[in-house]
Amino acid sequence: MQLGLHPQVVTTTASFLIVCILLLAPSIVNIFLSSKLFNASAITLQYSLIGAVNWQFALWYGSVSFVGALIGQLALSALIRRTGKVSIAIFILATLEVREFFSFFIK
């Protein structure tokens, strides 16, 4: 924000870059973050190739995840509109990132 960038742009860019790192640089992620998304995607692909995926459950889970993400986006937009503070999105992203960082050390 000190550089004059819009907080929503910064948050969206950070989220996008996290996904890009997870998808495009799995070796780096394995070293630093253990690449949960990459591993989950690879395992899902392997199970689907051998026919061991329950597609009804997968579609249900994917639909619920999509609806949850949509509700979260709408709630965040409403909260930003109500308070007028776009920096809330940055604080939420930072909180999630710190939580994720510490979750790697809990087994």
C-alpha positions as CSV (number, residue, x, y, z in Angstrom):
1,M,0.0,0.0,0.0
2,Q,3.0,2.3,0.5
3,L,3.7,2.0,-3.2
4,G,0.3,3.4,-4.1
5,L,-1.2,0.1,-5.2
6,H,-4.9,-0.7,-4.6
7,P,-5.3,-3.3,-1.8
8,Q,-7.7,-5.5,-3.7
9,V,-5.2,-5.7,-6.6
10,V,-2.4,-6.6,-4.2
11,T,-4.5,-9.3,-2.5
12,T,-5.6,-10.8,-5.8
13,T,-2.1,-10.7,-7.3
14,A,-0.7,-12.4,-4.1
15,S,-3.4,-15.1,-4.3
16,F,-2.8,-15.7,-8.0
17,L,1.0,-15.9,-7.5
18,I,0.6,-18.5,-4.7
19,V,-1.5,-20.7,-7.0
20,C,1.0,-20.2,-9.9
21,I,3.9,-21.2,-7.6
22,L,2.0,-24.3,-6.5
23,L,1.2,-25.3,-10.0
24,L,4.3,-24.3,-12.0
25,A,7.1,-24.8,-9.6
26,P,6.4,-27.9,-7.5
27,S,10.1,-28.5,-6.8
28,I,10.4,-25.1,-5.1
29,V,7.1,-25.7,-3.2
30,N,8.3,-29.1,-2.1
31,I,11.3,-27.6,-0.6
32,F,9.6,-24.7,1.2
33,L,5.9,-25.5,1.5
34,S,5.5,-29.3,0.8
35,S,3.2,-28.6,-2.1
36,K,-0.2,-29.8,-0.8
37,L,-2.1,-28.6,-3.9
38,F,0.3,-30.2,-6.3
39,N,0.3,-33.5,-4.5
40,A,-3.5,-33.6,-4.2
41,S,-3.9,-32.8,-7.9
42,A,-1.4,-35.6,-8.9
43,I,-3.1,-38.1,-6.6
44,T,-6.6,-37.2,-7.9
45,L,-5.3,-37.7,-11.5
46,Q,-3.8,-41.1,-10.6
47,Y,-7.0,-42.3,-8.9
48,S,-9.1,-41.1,-11.8
49,L,-6.9,-42.9,-14.3
50,I,-7.5,-46.2,-12.5
51,G,-11.2,-45.5,-12.1
52,A,-11.1,-45.2,-8.3
53,V,-12.8,-41.8,-8.1
54,N,-16.3,-41.5,-6.7
55,W,-17.5,-38.8,-9.2
56,Q,-20.7,-38.1,-7.4
57,F,-18.8,-37.2,-4.2
58,A,-16.2,-35.3,-6.3
59,L,-18.8,-33.2,-8.0
60,W,-20.7,-32.6,-4.7
61,Y,-17.5,-31.6,-2.9
62,G,-16.4,-29.3,-5.8
63,S,-19.9,-27.7,-5.9
64,V,-19.9,-27.0,-2.2
65,S,-16.4,-25.6,-2.4
66,F,-17.4,-23.3,-5.3
67,V,-20.5,-22.1,-3.4
68,G,-18.4,-21.5,-0.3
69,A,-15.9,-19.5,-2.2
70,L,-18.7,-17.5,-3.8
71,I,-20.3,-16.8,-0.4
72,G,-16.9,-15.8,1.0
73,Q,-16.3,-13.4,-1.9
74,L,-19.7,-11.8,-1.5
75,A,-19.3,-11.5,2.2
76,L,-15.9,-9.9,1.9
77,S,-17.2,-7.4,-0.8
78,A,-20.1,-6.5,1.5
79,L,-17.7,-6.0,4.5
80,I,-15.5,-3.8,2.4
81,R,-18.5,-1.8,1.2
82,R,-19.8,-1.4,4.7
83,T,-16.6,-0.4,6.4
84,G,-14.9,1.3,3.4
85,K,-11.6,-0.3,4.4
86,V,-10.2,-2.3,1.5
87,S,-7.2,-3.3,3.7
88,I,-9.4,-5.9,5.4
89,A,-8.7,-8.2,2.5
90,I,-5.0,-7.9,3.0
91,F,-5.4,-8.7,6.7
92,I,-7.5,-11.7,6.0
93,L,-5.0,-13.0,3.4
94,A,-2.1,-12.4,5.8
95,T,-3.9,-14.3,8.6
96,L,-4.6,-17.2,6.3
97,E,-0.9,-17.3,5.2
98,V,0.4,-17.2,8.7
99,R,-2.0,-20.0,9.7
100,E,-0.9,-22.1,6.7
101,F,2.8,-21.5,7.6
102,F,2.3,-22.7,11.1
103,S,0.2,-25.7,10.0
104,F,3.2,-27.2,8.3
105,F,4.9,-27.7,11.6
106,I,1.9,-29.4,13.3
107,K,1.8,-33.0,12.4
